[in-house]
Amino acid sequence: MKYILQFIFISFLMGQSKYPADTLITSSKITIIKKIGLLPISIWQRISYNSNYFNCQFYPSCSNYGASAINQFGIIHGSIIATERITRCNPFAIYYHTELNFPFKEDDGRLIDPIIYDRNLESKKSPILATTLSFIPGAGRFYAGRKLDGLMGLWTVYLTTSSAYYANKNKNPILGPFFLGIAGVTYFGEVYGGWRANKYYKKVKKNKI
């Protein structure tokens, strides 16, 4: 298994940058740790970019969003940011996007959602309190008014933690640690999601004239 992973990684380094994540993987300016984190994204893009079934509703797509997050913030912080976006990439995304009058990409109608917004909305609700509440998965998004995203976050954390629990219960030496890591990243992605929901996705009430 070790040699297979080495072969795959070397083949990416020596290959052409056909997919967006490949450009980062082959870059000499990216650390080896970040490249390891980008490798699963590059593999996924080889599937998603060749099938219309996996077209992402967001711009940038979740895979490019995740790759950019890992490049900017490192493998751990970037992965947490990426999982938060994946949780929001659900059937309710278009509703929340339209409710906030956020922009759409002109050529294909995708929902424009950058990692960092150049906006600072005033609200009575506190991102710090939302972060604290988010230690109970979904509660921070509920507090922000995004109840459906909160339910998705709670469900995602449940799935990953239960998978980690049963894998470790069955003493699986590979899947146990793997799912435990996924569960940890997903959980902190939900904590970050509570903060982000209150920071960037607050519905502003219009002043009456």
C-alpha positions, 0 to 999 in steps of 0.5 A: 500500500505504501508503494502504491501511494508513492507511485500515485503521488509521483505520477501526479508530480510528473504528469500534466496539470489537467485538473485544477488541483494538479496545478497546486500539486505540481507547484514547487511553491507548495509544501509536501504536507499540503500536496498530500492534502490536495491529492484526494481532491485531485483524484476526486476531480478526475471523477467529477470533471468527467461526469455531469452527475457530480456538477457542483452548484457552487462557484468555485466548486467544492473541490476547488474551494477545498484545494484553495483552502488547503493552499491558503490555510494548511492541511488541517485548517483548510480541510475544516473549511472544506468540510464546512462547505461540503455540508452547505452544498445541499438541496437547501443552498439555493434557497439560502443563497437567494434569500440573501440576494447573493450573486450567481455566476453569469455563464452557468448560474452557479452560486458564487461563494468565496472562502472570504467575503468582502462584507461586514454585516451588522447583526445583534447575533454574535459569531463568538456565541455561534461558535460556542453553541456549535460545540453541539453540532448544528446549534450554531447554524440554528442560532444564525437562522440556517436551521436546515444547514444545522440539520445537515451539519448534525447529520453529517457529524453523526454519520462520521462519528458513528462510522469512526465508533464502529470501525474502532469497535471492530478494531479495524487498524486502517478504517478506525483511525481514518474515520476518526480523523474524518469525524474530527475534521467534520466536527470542527468544520461544524464549529467553524460553520456556526461562526461562518454562518453568523459572520457572512450569511446573516439576513439583514433587515431592510430599514423601513422608509 
